[in-house]
Amino acid sequence: MISGNAKLITPEKYQLILDISDKMQLQGAFDKAKHQWVISDSDSWLAKVSLPWNTTPSALGLLSVKDDFHLGLVMIRAGIAVAGYFHNGVMLDHKVFRAYMVRQKQGKSQIKYLKTKGKSRAGSRLRLGESEQFFVEINERLQQYDENFPVTTWGISCGKTLWPYFFGSDTPPPFSKNADNLISIPFHVQQPDFQTLQSIHRKLNGIHLTISESGLAVFGSMKADASERVDEEEDW
């Protein structure tokens, strides 16, 4: 079980966590796919620390900042998406994408609707066409990033029902769904727009702690260092 939401902590408190882990001879390991430092005992994990994406942990969990970090982010929901490119923490490009994908009365995306009702009506065909173009335009921008910049890491937030359309687009993304440098964004994205892009990028530069129920006895005294709290996602 997980106790509470992920908490933003300072580098000093992260170091304290490492010191406690070392003193208690707990196991620490880097989960590259989620960019997390995971602390465990012999039975289960006690704490998961989401590390800043522009850092690399040593075998002991000590962080070093990458000298030349190029980051591409893409966040997609039905009918709206945003992509952005960052170099060493500075946003150099971004674009918001919109499409007529949602059936107004039902509030359901055309892609989900097709699974049950088909695509015979003119409105459905229009929404389907816009859906296809939607993913083409997103991937064209990501391809531009890949061609013009040495992207170190890609970050994505996209519902699994949209993955086949994103990765199966006529213009594919510049990475595969299993790419080593692709990380699922571990924060909830409600509305992918410019403000959300800035907010998510800021969170990705922080250190966030999640404690399991069994880890409370060890790390329960750790307090959040800001009012910012993070909704738990399946990615954690």
Phi, psi and chi 1 to 4 in degrees:
 res  aa     phi    psi   chi1   chi2   chi3   chi4
   1 MET       -  158.5  -65.4  179.3   64.0      -
   2 ILE  -114.3  134.5  -60.8  175.3      -      -
   3 SER   -98.2  109.8  175.1      -      -      -
   4 GLY    71.1 -173.0      -      -      -      -
   5 ASN   -91.3  168.7  -64.3  -34.7      -      -
   6 ALA   -65.3  142.4      -      -      -      -
   7 LYS  -117.5  136.9  -58.8  175.4 -178.8  179.1
   8 LEU   -75.1  125.7  177.7   68.1      -      -
   9 ILE  -127.2  162.7   62.0  172.5      -      -
  10 THR   -82.4  161.9   62.6      -      -      -
  11 PRO   -58.0  -32.7  -27.4   36.7      -      -
  12 GLU   -65.0  -41.0  -69.2   75.7   18.5      -
  13 LYS   -71.1  -32.2  -74.9 -168.2  175.9  177.5
  14 TYR   -63.4  -42.0  172.7   60.7      -      -
  15 GLN   -62.9  -37.8 -178.2   59.6   55.2      -
  16 LEU   -62.8  -38.9  178.9   58.9      -      -
  17 ILE   -61.8  -42.6  -70.5  170.9      -      -
  18 LEU   -64.1  -40.3  -66.2 -179.6      -      -
  19 ASP   -64.4  -43.7  -67.4  -18.7      -      -
  20 ILE   -62.6  -42.0  -67.3  172.6      -      -
  21 SER   -62.5  -42.2  -59.6      -      -      -
  22 ASP   -66.2  -42.8 -178.9   61.0      -      -
  23 LYS   -63.7  -36.4 -176.9  177.6 -179.8  179.1
  24 MET   -91.6    3.2  -62.2 -174.0   64.2      -
  25 GLN    57.1   43.9  -62.8 -176.1  -30.0      -
  26 LEU   -84.7  160.8  -60.4  173.5      -      -
  27 GLN   -89.0  134.8  -55.4  168.1   12.3      -
  28 GLY  -124.7  134.8      -      -      -      -
  29 ALA  -147.7  150.1      -      -      -      -
  30 PHE   -94.6  122.8 -179.3   52.2      -      -
  31 ASP   -94.0   98.1 -176.3  -16.4      -      -
  32 LYS   -64.0  -38.2 -177.6  178.5  179.3 -178.5
  33 ALA   -61.3  -30.9      -      -      -      -
  34 LYS  -111.5   -1.2  -63.1 -178.7  179.1  179.8
  35 HIS    53.2   52.3 -153.2   73.3      -      -
  36 GLN  -126.3  147.4  -67.9  178.2  -21.3      -
  37 TRP   -97.9  118.9 -172.1 -103.5      -      -
  38 VAL  -109.6  125.1 -178.0      -      -      -
  39 ILE  -108.3  128.6  -59.7  169.2      -      -
  40 SER  -135.9  159.0  -51.0      -      -      -
  41 ASP  -105.1 -162.2   59.0   15.6      -      -
  42 SER   -71.8  -15.7   57.4      -      -      -
  43 ASP  -102.3  -44.7  -62.2  -39.6      -      -
  44 SER  -162.2  176.2   60.6      -      -      -
  45 TRP   -77.0  146.1   69.7  -88.2      -      -
  46 LEU  -107.2  -37.3  -55.4  176.6      -      -
  47 ALA  -149.6  144.3      -      -      -      -
  48 LYS  -125.0  126.7  -65.8 -178.2  178.9 -179.6
  49 VAL  -114.4  113.5 -175.2      -      -      -
  50 SER   -77.6  118.0 -179.5      -      -      -
  51 LEU   -91.8  153.9  -55.6  175.5      -      -
  52 PRO   -56.9  135.5  -24.6   34.6      -      -
  53 TRP   -68.3  -17.4  -78.3   16.8      -      -
  54 ASN   -91.7   15.2   66.2  -26.3      -      -
  55 THR  -121.3  161.0   64.3      -      -      -
  56 THR  -128.8  128.7  -58.9      -      -      -
  57 PRO   -85.3  147.9   31.3  -33.9      -      -
  58 SER   -79.6 -177.5   69.0      -      -      -
  59 ALA   -63.8  -19.0      -      -      -      -
  60 LEU  -100.4    0.7  -61.5  176.7      -      -
  61 GLY    93.4   -0.8      -      -      -      -
  62 LEU   -70.6  137.6  -58.8  175.9      -      -
  63 LEU   -96.8  139.8  -58.9 -179.2      -      -
  64 SER  -128.5  139.0   58.7      -      -      -
  65 VAL   -82.5  134.9  178.1      -      -      -
  66 LYS   -70.6  134.6  -61.6  175.7 -177.7  177.7
  67 ASP   -67.9  -39.3  -67.5  -28.8      -      -
  68 ASP  -134.4   87.9 -169.0   26.0      -      -
  69 PHE  -106.9  117.5 -175.6   57.7      -      -
  70 HIS  -110.6  121.8  -61.1  -99.3      -      -
  71 LEU  -123.4  130.7  174.1   64.9      -      -
  72 GLY  -114.8  128.7      -      -      -      -
  73 LEU  -119.9  143.1  -64.2  179.3      -      -
  74 VAL  -142.3  130.6   58.5      -      -      -
  75 MET  -128.9  126.8  -69.3  166.9  -95.7      -
  76 ILE  -129.9  130.9  -54.0  171.0      -      -
  77 ARG  -130.7  167.5  -67.5  -67.1  179.7  -91.3
  78 ALA   -59.8  114.4      -      -      -      -
  79 GLY    90.4   -9.3      -      -      -      -
  80 ILE  -150.4  141.3 -175.4  168.9      -      -
  81 ALA  -153.2  162.8      -      -      -      -
  82 VAL  -143.1  143.3   64.6      -      -      -
  83 ALA  -128.6  147.6      -      -      -      -
  84 GLY  -151.3  151.1      -      -      -      -
  85 TYR  -122.5  132.9  162.9   70.2      -      -
  86 PHE  -128.3  139.4  -57.1   79.2      -      -
  87 HIS  -123.5  117.1 -179.0 -139.9      -      -
  88 ASN    50.7   43.3  -71.8  -23.7      -      -
  89 GLY    86.8   -1.6      -      -      -      -
  90 VAL  -106.7  126.5  178.8      -      -      -
  91 MET   -73.6  121.2 -178.1 -170.8  -62.0      -
  92 LEU  -108.4  -14.7  -61.7 -177.6      -      -
  93 ASP  -159.9  148.1 -174.7   82.4      -      -
  94 HIS  -157.8  158.2   83.0  -80.3      -      -
  95 LYS  -155.9  136.6 -176.9  172.7  177.4   61.0
  96 VAL  -101.3  137.1  175.6      -      -      -
  97 PHE  -117.8  138.8  -53.5   86.0      -      -
  98 ARG  -133.6  150.5  -61.0  179.7 -173.7  -85.7
  99 ALA  -152.0  153.0      -      -      -      -
 100 TYR   -83.3   84.0  173.9   54.3      -      -
 101 MET  -115.9  -12.7  -70.7  174.6   59.4      -
 102 VAL  -106.4  128.7  177.9      -      -      -
 103 ARG   -70.2  122.5  -62.1  172.4   60.6   82.7
 104 GLN   -60.0  -44.9  -66.7 -176.8   -3.3      -
 105 LYS   -73.9  -43.7  -68.2 -176.4  179.1 -179.5
 106 GLN   -83.8  -21.9  -68.7   88.9  -16.1      -
 107 GLY    67.0   24.9      -      -      -      -
 108 LYS  -110.9  138.8 -178.5 -174.2  -65.2 -174.6
 109 SER   -68.0  152.9   73.3      -      -      -
 110 GLN   -61.0  -35.0 -178.5   60.5   24.1      -
 111 ILE   -62.3  -44.5  -73.5  173.9      -      -
 112 LYS   -68.3  -35.7  -68.2 -177.7  179.1  178.5
 113 TYR   -64.0  -37.7  179.8   77.3      -      -
 114 LEU   -63.3  -25.5  -70.0  176.0      -      -
 115 LYS   -66.7  -22.8  -69.2 -176.8  177.6 -179.7
 116 THR  -118.9  -28.2   57.4      -      -      -
 117 LYS  -118.8   -9.6  -61.0  -64.2 -176.6 -179.9
 118 GLY    84.4 -169.0      -      -      -      -
 119 LYS  -139.9   42.1   54.2 -179.9  179.4 -179.9
 120 SER   -80.0  -32.5   59.2      -      -      -
 121 ARG   -79.7  156.8  -65.1 -174.0  178.0 -178.1
 122 ALA   -61.0  -41.6      -      -      -      -
 123 GLY   -61.7  -39.3      -      -      -      -
 124 SER   -65.2  -41.5  -64.9      -      -      -
 125 ARG   -65.2  -37.1  -67.9 -164.5  -61.7  -88.5
 126 LEU   -64.2  -46.1  173.4   61.1      -      -
 127 ARG   -65.0  -37.8  -75.8 -174.0  -68.9  -88.8
 128 LEU   -64.4  -42.9  179.8   60.2      -      -
 129 GLY   -62.7  -41.6      -      -      -      -
 130 GLU   -67.2  -34.5  -70.1 -136.3   10.2      -
 131 SER   -62.7  -44.6  -60.9      -      -      -
 132 GLU   -64.0  -43.6  -67.0  170.9  -16.4      -
 133 GLN   -67.0  -33.0 -176.3   61.4   26.0      -
 134 PHE   -54.8  -49.8  176.0   67.2      -      -
 135 PHE   -73.0  -32.9  -69.1  104.5      -      -
 136 VAL   -60.6  -46.6  166.6      -      -      -
 137 GLU   -65.9  -39.4  -68.4  178.1   -1.2      -
 138 ILE   -60.7  -48.6  -65.9  169.1      -      -
 139 ASN   -71.2  -28.4  -73.7  -26.9      -      -
 140 GLU   -62.9  -40.7  -75.1  177.9  -14.0      -
 141 ARG   -67.3  -40.9 -179.5   56.3   63.3  106.9
 142 LEU   -65.5  -37.1  -61.5  179.9      -      -
 143 GLN   -63.5  -36.8  -71.5  -75.0    0.6      -
 144 GLN   -62.5  -42.3  -70.5  177.2   17.0      -
 145 TYR   -59.5  -45.2  -66.6  164.9      -      -
 146 ASP   -65.3  -35.8 -173.0   58.8      -      -
 147 GLU   -76.5  -33.1  -67.5  171.3    2.5      -
 148 ASN   -97.8  -18.8  -63.2  -32.5      -      -
 149 PHE  -135.9  148.6  -47.3  110.3      -      -
 150 PRO   -82.9   74.8   29.6  -33.9      -      -
 151 VAL   -60.5  123.0  177.1      -      -      -
 152 THR   -80.4  -44.9  -51.7      -      -      -
 153 THR  -139.4  140.6  -59.9      -      -      -
 154 TRP  -109.4  139.2  -65.6   98.7      -      -
 155 GLY  -122.1  139.4      -      -      -      -
 156 ILE  -135.8  142.0 -174.8  171.9      -      -
 157 SER  -131.1  112.7  174.9      -      -      -
 158 CYS  -158.4  127.3  178.4      -      -      -
 159 GLY   -58.5  141.4      -      -      -      -
 160 LYS   -60.3  -26.3  -70.2  -58.2  174.9   66.4
 161 THR   -68.2  -20.2   57.3      -      -      -
 162 LEU   -95.4  -11.0  -60.4  179.3      -      -
 163 TRP   -57.2  -45.2  -85.2   52.2      -      -
 164 PRO   -60.1  -32.4  -22.9   34.6      -      -
 165 TYR   -81.0  -32.7  -56.0   91.3      -      -
 166 PHE   -70.4  -51.3  175.0   65.7      -      -
 167 PHE   -79.7  -20.4  -73.3  100.0      -      -
 168 GLY   -99.2   12.1      -      -      -      -
 169 SER   -63.0  153.9  169.0      -      -      -
 170 ASP   -56.9  -33.9  -71.8  -17.2      -      -
 171 THR  -107.3  107.4  -60.9      -      -      -
 172 PRO   -78.8  162.8   30.5  -35.9      -      -
 173 PRO   -69.9  162.7   24.9  -33.1      -      -
 174 PRO   -81.7   19.4   29.8  -35.1      -      -
 175 PHE  -150.0  157.0   46.9   78.9      -      -
 176 SER   -91.8  165.2   69.0      -      -      -
 177 LYS   -67.1  -17.6   63.1 -178.8   67.7  175.4
 178 ASN  -109.4   17.5  -62.3  -43.3      -      -
 179 ALA   -61.5  141.6      -      -      -      -
 180 ASP   -64.1  -28.7  -70.6  -22.6      -      -
 181 ASN  -100.4   19.1   64.7  -19.9      -      -
 182 LEU  -105.1  124.7  177.1   64.3      -      -
 183 ILE  -123.0  136.2  -54.9  175.8      -      -
 184 SER   -76.6  126.9 -179.2      -      -      -
 185 ILE   -63.9  122.8  -65.4  171.6      -      -
 186 PRO   -87.2   19.3   34.1  -36.2      -      -
 187 PHE  -122.5  147.5  -54.0  118.0      -      -
 188 HIS   -68.2  131.5  179.8   61.6      -      -
 189 VAL  -116.7  106.8  176.2      -      -      -
 190 GLN   -84.5  -47.0 -178.9   66.5   33.4      -
 191 GLN  -135.1  102.2 -178.9   80.2   -8.3      -
 192 PRO   -72.9   93.2  -11.2   26.4      -      -
 193 ASP  -134.7 -172.4   53.7   21.2      -      -
 194 PHE   -62.2  -43.1  177.6   63.9      -      -
 195 GLN   -64.3  -40.7  -71.2   73.2   23.5      -
 196 THR   -65.3  -39.4  -60.2      -      -      -
 197 LEU   -58.4  -45.2  179.1   64.1      -      -
 198 GLN   -63.9  -43.5  -68.3  177.5  -55.6      -
 199 SER   -64.7  -46.0  174.0      -      -      -
 200 ILE   -64.3  -41.8  -68.7  -64.4      -      -
 201 HIS   -61.3  -39.7  178.5 -107.3      -      -
 202 ARG   -63.0  -42.2 -176.0  169.3   59.5 -108.2
 203 LYS   -65.1  -36.6  -69.9  179.0  179.9  179.6
 204 LEU   -67.7  -16.0  -65.8  177.1      -      -
 205 ASN   -91.7    0.2  -73.8  -35.0      -      -
 206 GLY  -102.8  177.4      -      -      -      -
 207 ILE  -114.2  124.3  -56.1  174.3      -      -
 208 HIS  -124.2  133.1  -66.1   85.5      -      -
 209 LEU  -110.3  131.0  170.6   66.4      -      -
 210 THR  -121.4  129.7  -57.1      -      -      -
 211 ILE  -114.8  136.2  -55.5  173.4      -      -
 212 SER   -81.0  168.3   69.3      -      -      -
 213 GLU   -58.2  -41.9  -69.7  -71.3  -14.9      -
 214 SER   -72.1  -18.9   55.8      -      -      -
 215 GLY   -86.4   -7.8      -      -      -      -
 216 LEU   -60.4  -36.6  -77.6  174.2      -      -
 217 ALA   -65.9  -24.3      -      -      -      -
 218 VAL   -96.8  -45.7 -178.5      -      -      -
 219 PHE  -118.6   11.6  -57.2  110.7      -      -
 220 GLY   -63.9  -18.6      -      -      -      -
 221 SER   -80.7   -8.6   62.5      -      -      -
 222 MET   -69.5  124.7  -64.1  -64.9  168.8      -
 223 LYS  -104.9  150.8  -58.0  -66.1 -175.4 -179.6
 224 ALA   -66.3  145.1      -      -      -      -
 225 ASP   -99.9    7.2  -70.6  -66.9      -      -
 226 ALA  -157.9  166.4      -      -      -      -
 227 SER   -72.1  -15.0   58.7      -      -      -
 228 GLU   -63.8  129.5  175.0 -172.4    4.9      -
 229 ARG  -129.6  156.1  -60.5 -175.8   66.6   84.2
 230 VAL  -118.3  126.7 -177.3      -      -      -
 231 ASP   -64.8  134.7  -66.8  -28.4      -      -
 232 GLU   -70.8  137.9  -80.9  179.5   10.4      -
 233 GLU  -120.9  166.3  -67.8  -71.5  -68.3      -
 234 GLU   -65.2  -19.1  -67.1 -179.7   -4.3      -
 235 ASP   -70.1  -19.4  -62.9  -49.4      -      -
 236 TRP   -76.1      -  -76.2   89.2      -      -
